[in-house]
Amino acid sequence: MAELINDIIDGAISAGRTYLMENESKAILEELGISTTGSRVARSEEEAVEIFLSLASPVAMKVLSPEVVHKSDAGGVKLHLEGEDAVRQAYREMISAFQGRAVEGISVQRMAPPGIEAIVGVANDPTFGPVLMFGLGGVFVEVLKDVSFRSIPITLSDAQEMIEEIRGYTLLKGSRGHSADIEALEELLMKISDFVASEPRVWEMDLNPVFLYPQGCTAVDARIILGEPRPSPPEEREEQDLHDLFYPQSIAVIGASGTPGKLGWNVFTNLVSHKFKGMLYPINPRAEAIHGIKAYPRISAVPEPVDVAIILVSADMTADVVEECCQCGVRYIVVESAGFAELGPEGKKIELQMKEIADRYGVRLLGPNCSGIINTHCSMVQSIGIVDALSQGNIGLVSQAGVCAAGMLWGLRHIMDFGIIATIGNKLDINETDIMEAVSRDENINVICMYLESVKGGRRFIDQARRITREKPMVVLKSGRTEAGKKAVASHTASLAGNDQIYSAVFRQSGIIRARDYEHMFNLARAISKQPLPDREGVFIITYAGSLGVIAADAITDNGMRLSELDEPLKQRLKELLPDYVCGMNPVDYTFSQDARIVKSTIEIGVDSIDVGSFIVILQAEILDSYVEALKSINYQGKPIIACVAGKEFEMPGVIKMEKAGIPVFSTPEQVADALGVMYQQHKRITRARGKD
């Protein structure tokens, strides 16, 4: 198999072509075990007729030319030809139309019986490499762009999810007399993935259309685009878990200052005021001591080993300082200084110098242009902004924007408890994949949030995230969405493979929850970090306002869940609590007779129901304080609860008390339903993934 495929690709490259003609593409597909309509080449009118007669069916005829990629657009396709005269006329017309152009011949192939039209393709993404696309053809792809993507190589589970997530999946399962052989389609996707993974010269592919039948499928047209061999993934460096970067025994701050307002003062003050448990060494040639701690003129003057060096000097000095740190045996370097690649070529040149030095000594470097690491579990705050008191938490936040992450702490620390906040800046060495892997291994962290503008880890990011999300949920906010297709592309697939679509697909493939914005990311993080995942879809709603209960009921349906149903004994218990004017069993609307006692008793009925998987409790802002102790005292038996408080921003003391009690408080029923829906889908995904181990 490999020999024939190599001969075809080598032949095209030798001829100076960057794409394979249809007959060559179909020959490769047939060699892979993929059914096609064939493509026999006629180089004369008589040969065309002879092939037609041998096929004993209506035929399609297509021009084969190294100068024509898009045959249909150029008039090089004739369909539904049923007689010798029609075949002869079509042959003459195409030869005449392409006179003066290099024509290898005319492809004669059988017309495929009609089926469900689909498209399968491959595009090359600059971050994640080759990606596989699947969608329904015709209007579904041209207008609705109803397609799915996955990074290659895919698993069988990936293939199944690609098929199931398109809106036209119902048609594939069977509708109005149409259906598709899902197993054969999965096999087709796997074969294309395996082929592209093993052949680095293939950059783009279109199988368009592929006809899907109740039994089997057939590629009707095929196009393969070649390019320079894709580079092999970089070799993994010797495994280094970065534990001591997050839990160092000693830190030197190069550029520490005794002058309030300077960044060197901020960083060193944070380490001192938060009572970092290890040794601190301020490095400043003009200071005897800073915050009462002996200062040293340079890091080489420090008499003890240093685990982490934080650099806060001007960009033009950093390379020399990095070299000195490496010579002194520093294991990790955090460059918080700015003025590097983000400012242009000169800054990039300095970055490359630092990278070369660090690599030569085997030292790991975080940054530059970052705000360091905060780890509440070892009282380490490296932030360039002054940070107030923090509580130890179970949320890990990885942020590409350092100042943004530090700035959010001012308010969020009241309702969210972070364990680790790691900023990665320009990602010169340590990137988002290194950090998320290290954070995921920390037993103090249960959920990971990430703010990313780009991904440097490529396929390794997918593989690591996939491992992590089986144990710990990851919520990612990806900014920098771009419009795709601004340059000419040879394949239909590449024109559909936009930057943002690929990121969304990669996140789904990895089990990552994609956040819409900062509020969404932190809402999900609060819910997941404080509450268990629901293990069933039934939701029990308790409210003081009927309208909010109705909105909540609509919202949970929109998010793939439903109202739970109490069994008769539990209904009887609930009726004993309900006022005469209340008749609804879910949502339970107590109007303004709702108080903490009755809410507690109602929740306890829901806890006893096998159909209740989670709770939405809609509470009055003006008496929010009165609910805290009652709700905190309930044994929920692993069922999550999220509170909805309209106007919560005007009752923040009560909100903070509720959040400290472990119950997230959101502003609208839609936000609560969205969070519970995401959590339930996460539970199902983890259960499915573990079942396939």
DAKARA-V900860 format. One record per backbone hydrogen bond with DSSP energy under -1.0 kcal/mol. CO is the residue of the C=O (numbers start at 0). NH is the residue of the N-H. E is the energy in kcal/mol with one decimal. If there is no record, write none. Layout:
{{CO;NH;E} {CO;NH;E}}
This chain:
{{0;4;-2.1} {1;5;-2.6} {2;6;-2.4} {3;7;-2.2} {4;8;-2.4} {5;9;-3.2} {6;10;-2.2} {7;11;-1.9} {8;12;-2.3} {9;13;-2.6} {10;14;-1.5} {11;16;-2.8} {12;15;-1.5} {17;225;-3.7} {20;24;-2.8} {21;25;-2.9} {22;26;-1.7} {23;27;-1.9} {24;28;-2.1} {25;29;-2.8} {26;30;-1.8} {27;31;-1.5} {28;33;-2.7} {29;32;-1.3} {34;218;-2.9} {36;109;-1.1} {39;107;-3.1} {41;105;-2.9} {43;47;-1.9} {44;48;-1.9} {45;49;-2.5} {46;50;-2.5} {47;51;-2.2} {48;52;-2.7} {49;53;-1.8} {50;54;-1.6} {51;55;-1.3} {57;110;-2.7} {58;80;-2.7} {59;108;-2.4} {60;77;-2.9} {61;106;-3.4} {63;103;-2.8} {63;104;-1.1} {64;67;-1.5} {68;70;-1.2} {69;73;-1.1} {70;75;-3.0} {71;74;-1.5} {75;62;-2.5} {77;60;-2.9} {80;58;-2.4} {82;86;-2.1} {83;87;-2.7} {84;88;-2.6} {85;89;-2.4} {86;90;-2.3} {87;91;-2.5} {88;92;-2.6} {89;93;-2.2} {90;94;-2.3} {91;95;-2.3} {92;96;-2.5} {93;97;-1.8} {95;98;-1.4} {97;100;-2.0} {104;63;-2.4} {105;41;-3.0} {106;61;-2.0} {107;39;-1.7} {108;59;-3.1} {115;211;-2.8} {116;136;-3.2} {117;209;-2.7} {118;134;-1.8} {119;206;-3.1} {120;132;-3.0} {121;204;-2.2} {122;130;-3.1} {124;128;-2.0} {128;124;-3.0} {129;151;-2.6} {130;122;-2.1} {131;149;-1.7} {132;120;-2.1} {133;147;-2.7} {134;118;-3.1} {136;139;-1.4} {137;141;-2.6} {138;142;-2.0} {138;143;-2.1} {139;145;-3.0} {144;146;-1.8} {147;133;-2.2} {149;131;-3.3} {154;158;-2.2} {155;159;-2.3} {156;160;-2.3} {157;161;-2.6} {158;162;-1.8} {159;163;-2.3} {160;164;-2.0} {165;168;-1.5} {167;171;-1.3} {168;172;-2.1} {169;173;-1.3} {171;179;-2.5} {174;177;-1.7} {177;174;-2.5} {179;181;-1.4} {180;184;-2.1} {181;185;-2.6} {182;186;-2.1} {183;187;-2.1} {184;188;-2.3} {185;189;-2.2} {186;190;-2.3} {187;191;-2.2} {188;192;-2.3} {189;193;-2.6} {190;194;-2.3} {191;195;-2.5} {192;196;-2.5} {193;197;-1.4} {198;201;-1.6} {199;229;-1.9} {200;226;-2.0} {203;224;-3.2} {204;121;-1.9} {205;222;-2.2} {206;119;-2.0} {208;219;-2.5} {208;220;-1.1} {209;117;-2.5} {210;217;-2.2} {211;115;-2.3} {212;180;-2.0} {215;212;-2.3} {217;210;-2.9} {218;36;-1.4} {222;205;-2.6} {223;19;-2.9} {224;202;-2.5} {224;203;-1.6} {241;244;-1.1} {241;245;-1.1} {242;246;-1.8} {248;278;-2.5} {249;307;-1.9} {250;280;-2.3} {251;309;-3.3} {252;255;-1.4} {252;282;-2.8} {253;311;-2.9} {258;261;-1.8} {261;265;-2.3} {262;266;-2.6} {263;267;-1.5} {264;268;-2.7} {265;269;-2.5} {266;270;-1.9} {267;271;-2.1} {268;272;-3.5} {269;273;-1.9} {270;275;-2.4} {271;274;-1.6} {278;250;-2.5} {280;252;-2.1} {281;295;-2.3} {282;254;-2.3} {283;286;-1.6} {287;294;-2.6} {289;292;-1.8} {292;289;-2.3} {295;283;-2.0} {297;300;-1.8} {298;301;-1.5} {306;331;-2.1} {307;251;-2.5} {308;333;-3.1} {309;253;-3.1} {310;335;-1.9} {313;316;-1.9} {316;320;-1.9} {317;321;-3.1} {318;322;-2.1} {319;323;-2.0} {320;324;-2.5} {321;325;-2.4} {322;326;-2.2} {323;327;-1.5} {324;329;-2.2} {325;328;-1.4} {330;363;-1.5} {331;308;-2.3} {332;365;-3.2} {333;310;-3.1} {336;368;-2.5} {339;342;-2.5} {343;347;-2.0} {344;348;-2.2} {345;349;-1.6} {346;350;-2.1} {347;351;-2.3} {348;352;-1.7} {349;353;-2.4} {350;354;-2.6} {351;355;-2.3} {352;356;-2.1} {353;357;-2.7} {354;358;-2.6} {355;359;-1.9} {356;360;-1.5} {357;362;-2.5} {363;332;-2.4} {364;429;-2.4} {365;334;-2.9} {366;427;-2.3} {367;425;-2.7} {371;422;-2.1} {372;381;-1.7} {373;420;-2.8} {374;377;-1.6} {374;379;-2.3} {377;276;-1.1} {379;374;-2.9} {393;445;-3.1} {393;446;-1.5} {394;418;-3.0} {394;419;-1.5} {395;448;-3.5} {396;421;-3.1} {397;450;-2.6} {398;423;-2.3} {400;404;-1.7} {401;405;-2.3} {402;406;-2.7} {403;407;-1.7} {407;411;-2.2} {408;412;-2.0} {410;413;-1.6} {411;414;-1.5} {411;415;-2.5} {416;394;-1.2} {418;375;-2.2} {419;396;-3.0} {420;373;-3.1} {421;398;-2.8} {423;426;-2.0} {430;434;-2.2} {431;435;-2.6} {432;436;-1.9} {433;437;-2.1} {434;438;-3.0} {435;439;-2.2} {436;440;-1.1} {438;441;-1.4} {441;444;-1.8} {446;395;-2.7} {447;474;-2.9} {448;397;-2.8} {449;476;-3.2} {450;399;-2.1} {451;478;-2.5} {456;459;-1.3} {457;461;-1.1} {458;462;-2.3} {459;463;-2.7} {460;464;-2.5} {461;465;-2.4} {462;466;-1.6} {463;467;-2.6} {464;468;-2.8} {467;470;-2.1} {467;471;-3.2} {472;447;-2.6} {473;512;-3.0} {474;449;-2.3} {475;514;-2.9} {476;451;-2.6} {490;494;-1.2} {491;495;-1.1} {492;496;-1.3} {495;497;-2.0} {497;501;-2.3} {498;502;-1.9} {499;503;-2.4} {500;504;-2.3} {501;505;-2.9} {502;506;-2.5} {503;507;-2.1} {504;508;-2.8} {505;509;-1.8} {506;511;-2.7} {512;475;-2.8} {516;520;-2.5} {517;521;-2.6} {518;522;-2.4} {519;523;-2.5} {520;524;-2.4} {521;525;-2.4} {522;526;-2.4} {523;527;-2.9} {524;528;-2.4} {525;529;-1.5} {526;530;-2.0} {536;561;-1.8} {537;612;-2.9} {537;613;-1.1} {538;563;-2.2} {539;615;-2.4} {540;587;-2.8} {541;617;-3.2} {542;589;-2.6} {544;548;-1.7} {545;549;-2.3} {546;550;-2.3} {547;551;-2.2} {548;552;-2.3} {549;553;-2.4} {550;554;-2.5} {551;555;-2.3} {552;556;-1.4} {553;557;-2.2} {554;558;-1.1} {555;560;-2.8} {556;559;-1.7} {561;538;-2.2} {566;570;-2.2} {567;571;-2.3} {568;572;-1.8} {569;573;-2.3} {570;574;-2.5} {571;575;-1.3} {573;576;-1.3} {573;577;-1.6} {578;581;-1.8} {587;542;-2.8} {589;592;-2.1} {594;598;-2.2} {595;599;-2.4} {596;600;-2.2} {597;601;-2.1} {598;602;-2.5} {599;603;-2.1} {600;604;-1.2} {601;605;-1.8} {602;606;-2.4} {603;607;-1.1} {605;608;-1.2} {613;539;-2.5} {614;641;-1.9} {615;541;-2.6} {616;643;-2.6} {620;623;-1.5} {622;625;-1.1} {623;626;-1.7} {626;630;-2.6} {627;631;-2.3} {628;632;-1.2} {635;638;-1.2} {639;614;-2.3} {641;616;-1.9} {642;665;-2.8} {643;618;-2.3} {644;647;-1.4} {646;649;-2.1} {647;650;-2.1} {650;654;-1.9} {651;655;-3.0} {652;656;-1.9} {653;657;-2.3} {654;658;-2.8} {655;659;-2.7} {656;660;-1.3} {657;662;-2.2} {658;661;-1.7} {663;642;-2.6} {665;644;-2.9} {667;671;-1.6} {668;672;-2.8} {669;673;-2.4} {670;674;-2.1} {671;675;-2.6} {672;676;-2.6} {673;677;-2.5} {674;678;-2.5} {675;679;-2.6} {676;680;-2.3} {677;681;-2.1} {678;682;-2.1} {679;683;-2.2} {680;684;-2.4} {681;685;-2.6} {682;686;-2.4} {683;687;-2.4} {684;688;-2.8} {685;689;-2.7} {686;690;-1.7} {689;692;-1.0}}
